[in-house]
Amino acid sequence: MRDVNDIQVFKRLSDALRAGFQIYDRAEDGYMVRKRTPLGWGIAKVQLEG
């Protein structure tokens, strides 16, 4: 996992799901995922290679 402009980027969907995120949209190169936090929704991206 790495942070890019305050958005977490995961390389594997399983890592995002294990961190408590859920899929909410498909991106051209992966998925957008979200996680409920005390301040609202936390957003991250799963960027798949290949």
matplotlib code that plots the C-alpha trace (Angstrom):
import matplotlib.pyplot as plt

x = [0.0, 1.2, -0.3, -0.8, -2.2, -3.9, -5.6, -4.4, -3.5, -3.5, -1.9, -4.3, -8.0, -7.5, -5.3, -8.0, -10.8, -8.6, -8.1, -11.9, -12.6, -15.5, -15.8, -18.0, -17.0, -14.9, -12.1, -10.4, -7.3, -8.8, -11.4, -12.4, -13.0, -14.4, -14.4, -16.6, -14.6, -15.7, -15.2, -17.1, -16.0, -12.3, -11.6, -8.9, -8.0, -7.0, -4.7, -4.3, -1.3, -1.5]
y = [0.0, 3.5, 7.0, 9.3, 12.7, 11.5, 8.6, 5.1, 2.9, -0.9, -3.3, -6.2, -6.2, -8.7, -6.1, -3.4, -5.8, -7.0, -3.3, -2.9, -1.3, -2.3, -2.1, 0.7, 1.3, -0.2, 1.9, 1.4, -0.1, -1.5, -0.6, 2.3, 1.2, 3.0, 2.6, 4.3, 6.4, 8.7, 11.7, 10.2, 7.9, 7.1, 6.5, 4.3, 2.8, -0.7, -0.4, -3.8, -4.5, -6.3]
z = [0.0, -0.7, -0.3, -3.3, -2.6, 0.6, -1.2, -0.2, -3.2, -2.8, -5.2, -4.3, -3.6, -0.8, 1.1, 0.8, 2.0, 4.9, 5.9, 6.2, 2.8, 0.5, -3.2, -4.4, -8.1, -10.9, -12.4, -15.7, -14.0, -10.8, -8.2, -6.0, -2.4, 0.7, 4.4, 7.0, 9.5, 12.3, 9.9, 7.0, 4.1, 3.6, -0.1, -1.6, -4.9, -5.8, -8.8, -10.5, -12.6, -15.9]

ax = plt.figure().add_subplot(projection="3d")
ax.plot(x, y, z, "-o")
ax.set_aspect("equal")
plt.show()
